[in-house]
Amino acid sequence: MFKWDSNLSESERIKKNVLNLLNIRKNEVCFDRDMGVSADYIDKTENKITSLMLTEIQEMLSEKEPRAAVSVGNLITFNENGEYSFKAVISSV
């Protein structure tokens, strides 16, 4: 059975919630099909991916985890194979 660690601070709980939200894909959650990140950006160019993902993530977090504020910047990086990595800077509100 899953059990949350009760010793987590408020900021650690917020980080955990944000990480969980970023790992969910749209249509994965039965009673909230809009929760999560869309896969619509998969075949887009780097500039479109960056703007689409950041906009979507900011909207989702403002609705689902309003205690977190994700700073916008060079959060998405691409390597020579076209693979991307995402880094979020989270500050509690």
Rosetta blueprint (number, residue, H / E / L):
1 M L
2 F L
3 K L
4 W L
5 D L
6 S L
7 N L
8 L L
9 S L
10 E H
11 S H
12 E H
13 R H
14 I H
15 K H
16 K H
17 N H
18 V H
19 L H
20 N H
21 L H
22 L H
23 N H
24 I L
25 R E
26 K L
27 N L
28 E L
29 V L
30 C L
31 F L
32 D L
33 R L
34 D L
35 M L
36 G L
37 V E
38 S L
39 A L
40 D L
41 Y L
42 I L
43 D L
44 K L
45 T L
46 E H
47 N H
48 K H
49 I H
50 T H
51 S H
52 L H
53 M H
54 L H
55 T H
56 E H
57 I H
58 Q H
59 E H
60 M H
61 L H
62 S H
63 E H
64 K H
65 E L
66 P L
67 R L
68 A E
69 A E
70 V E
71 S L
72 V L
73 G L
74 N L
75 L L
76 I E
77 T E
78 F E
79 N L
80 E L
81 N L
82 G L
83 E L
84 Y E
85 S E
86 F E
87 K L
88 A L
89 V L
90 I E
91 S E
92 S E
93 V L
